[in-house]
Amino acid sequence: MYRFLLALLLTFGMAGLAHAHGCPGKMADIDEAMEDDERMAELSPTESEEVRMLRFQGEEHHADGNHDDAMKALAEAKEILGLR
């Protein structure tokens, strides 16, 4: 039983770390898209500001260790930018 619980803890721990490390990749994708003047020109001023705000919020949540909220904010920013 002890080995089972240890394996379970390790599995969930590794999944949490993998999820946490997904944030920087999403931030890099957003940063790259924001440097593309043509892509940004396709957005309205409101959408552009929302992308910047969501990118900032994602980074803040990531730094605070709140990776679920970070991933949600970053995914929303990617959606506005038309990224997968």
Secondary structure, DSSP 8 states (H G I E B T S, - for coil): -HHHHHHHHHHHHHHHHHHHHHHHHHHHHHHHHHT-HHHHHTS-HHHHHHHHHHHHHHHHHHHTT-HHHHHHHHHHHHHHHT--
